[in-house]
Amino acid sequence: MKSVWKLLRRITDDDFFLSMIAKIENILAKILILVLLLVIGVSVSQLIAYTVYSLGHLPTGDGIPADFTQILLHIFSLILNVLIALEVLENVTAYLRKHIIQIQLVIATALTAIARKIIVFDGKEKQDIASLAYAALALALAYWAIRFVTRKDSADH
């Protein structure tokens, strides 16, 4: 009974408990990195396959085919998806290295995602583009504010 009590006290000790949480966080971050690498690898291979197939099967002759713009937009969308995944990977690896979430990097990732939406925007709803514009503006202002504060903090030191 005494050894059970001693084990229970050790498990509930703050330092031990926090170190266990840190180890679990590291394991989960490494799993996320492996999953992201798999997703990025598959995404890049699909991007290459789609690009080669689409551009290789364009009709030849005079002028640009009508669906060429749609093909290009889809290729750009796939490229931006890969870039967003790479930025998310950078977020997770930065967390694994420093054990902090770099908000500036998160905002840059969100800006890239919004830029992707704007680039491939289909124009069905005017409210959608306005919402994207407001979100981009808010994120850009947040990014600027964080850069301003961090630059000011580093200059003070």
C-alpha positions as CSV (number, residue, x, y, z in Angstrom):
1,M,0.0,0.0,0.0
2,K,2.9,2.3,0.8
3,S,4.4,1.8,-2.7
4,V,1.1,2.6,-4.4
5,W,0.8,5.8,-2.4
6,K,4.4,6.7,-3.3
7,L,3.8,5.9,-7.0
8,L,0.6,8.0,-6.9
9,R,2.5,10.9,-5.4
10,R,5.2,10.7,-8.0
11,I,2.7,10.6,-10.9
12,T,0.9,13.6,-9.5
13,D,4.1,15.6,-8.9
14,D,4.0,18.8,-10.9
15,D,7.5,18.4,-12.4
16,F,7.0,14.8,-13.3
17,F,3.5,15.5,-14.8
18,L,4.7,18.5,-16.8
19,S,7.7,16.5,-18.2
20,M,5.3,13.7,-19.3
21,I,3.1,16.3,-21.0
22,A,6.2,17.7,-22.8
23,K,7.2,14.2,-23.9
24,I,3.7,13.5,-25.3
25,E,3.7,16.9,-27.1
26,N,7.0,16.0,-28.7
27,I,5.8,12.6,-29.8
28,L,2.6,14.1,-31.3
29,A,4.5,16.9,-33.0
30,K,6.8,14.2,-34.6
31,I,3.7,12.3,-35.8
32,L,2.3,15.4,-37.3
33,I,5.5,16.1,-39.1
34,L,5.5,12.6,-40.6
35,V,1.9,13.0,-41.7
36,L,2.6,16.4,-43.2
37,L,5.6,15.0,-45.1
38,L,3.4,12.2,-46.5
39,V,0.7,14.8,-47.5
40,I,3.3,17.1,-49.1
41,G,4.8,14.2,-51.0
42,V,1.5,13.0,-52.3
43,S,0.4,16.6,-53.1
44,V,3.6,17.3,-55.1
45,S,3.3,14.0,-57.0
46,Q,-0.4,14.8,-57.9
47,L,0.7,18.4,-58.9
48,I,3.3,17.0,-61.2
49,A,1.0,14.3,-62.7
50,Y,-1.8,16.8,-63.2
51,T,0.5,19.4,-64.7
52,V,2.2,17.0,-67.1
53,Y,-1.1,15.4,-68.1
54,S,-3.1,18.7,-68.5
55,L,-0.4,20.6,-70.4
56,G,0.5,17.5,-72.5
57,H,-3.1,17.0,-73.7
58,L,-3.9,20.6,-74.7
59,P,-5.2,20.8,-78.2
60,T,-2.7,22.3,-80.7
61,G,-3.6,24.9,-83.2
62,D,-4.5,28.5,-83.2
63,G,-5.2,30.3,-80.0
64,I,-5.5,29.2,-76.4
65,P,-8.1,26.7,-75.5
66,A,-11.1,28.0,-73.5
67,D,-10.4,25.7,-70.5
68,F,-6.7,26.6,-70.4
69,T,-7.4,29.3,-67.8
70,Q,-9.2,26.8,-65.6
71,I,-6.2,24.4,-65.9
72,L,-3.8,27.1,-64.9
73,L,-5.9,28.2,-62.0
74,H,-6.1,24.5,-60.8
75,I,-2.3,24.2,-61.1
76,F,-1.8,27.4,-59.1
77,S,-4.3,26.1,-56.5
78,L,-2.3,22.9,-56.2
79,I,1.0,24.8,-55.9
80,L,-0.4,27.0,-53.2
81,N,-1.8,24.0,-51.4
82,V,1.7,22.6,-51.3
83,L,3.1,26.0,-50.1
84,I,0.5,26.1,-47.3
85,A,1.3,22.5,-46.3
86,L,5.0,23.5,-46.2
87,E,4.2,26.5,-44.0
88,V,2.2,24.3,-41.6
89,L,5.2,21.9,-41.6
90,E,7.4,24.9,-40.7
91,N,4.9,25.8,-37.9
92,V,5.1,22.3,-36.4
93,T,8.9,22.0,-36.7
94,A,9.3,25.5,-35.1
95,Y,7.1,24.3,-32.2
96,L,9.2,21.1,-31.9
97,R,12.4,23.1,-31.8
98,K,11.4,26.0,-29.5
99,H,8.2,24.7,-27.8
100,I,6.5,27.9,-28.7
101,I,3.9,28.8,-31.4
102,Q,5.3,31.5,-33.7
103,I,2.2,33.6,-34.2
104,Q,3.9,35.5,-37.1
105,L,4.4,32.3,-39.0
106,V,0.8,31.2,-38.3
107,I,-0.5,34.5,-39.6
108,A,1.7,34.2,-42.7
109,T,0.3,30.8,-43.3
110,A,-3.3,32.1,-43.0
111,L,-2.4,35.0,-45.4
112,T,-1.2,32.4,-47.9
113,A,-4.4,30.4,-47.5
114,I,-6.5,33.5,-48.2
115,A,-4.3,34.5,-51.1
116,R,-5.0,31.0,-52.6
117,K,-8.7,31.5,-52.2
118,I,-8.5,34.9,-53.9
119,I,-6.4,33.6,-56.8
120,V,-8.9,30.7,-57.5
121,F,-12.0,32.7,-56.6
122,D,-14.9,31.8,-58.9
123,G,-16.7,35.1,-58.4
124,K,-20.2,33.6,-57.6
125,E,-20.8,35.7,-54.5
126,K,-19.7,39.3,-54.1
127,Q,-19.9,38.9,-50.3
128,D,-17.3,36.1,-50.4
129,I,-14.7,38.3,-52.0
130,A,-15.4,41.1,-49.5
131,S,-15.1,38.6,-46.7
132,L,-11.8,37.4,-48.0
133,A,-10.6,41.0,-48.4
134,Y,-11.5,41.9,-44.8
135,A,-9.8,38.7,-43.5
136,A,-6.7,39.5,-45.6
137,L,-6.7,43.1,-44.3
138,A,-7.1,42.0,-40.7
139,L,-4.4,39.4,-41.0
140,A,-2.0,41.8,-42.7
141,L,-2.6,44.4,-39.9
142,A,-2.0,41.7,-37.3
143,Y,1.2,40.6,-39.1
144,W,2.4,44.2,-39.3
145,A,1.5,44.8,-35.6
146,I,3.4,41.8,-34.5
147,R,6.4,42.7,-36.6
148,F,6.3,46.2,-35.2
149,V,6.2,45.1,-31.6
150,T,8.9,42.4,-32.0
151,R,11.1,44.8,-33.9
152,K,10.6,47.5,-31.2
153,D,11.3,44.9,-28.4
154,S,14.5,43.7,-30.1
155,A,15.6,47.4,-30.5
156,D,15.0,48.1,-26.8
157,H,17.2,45.2,-25.7
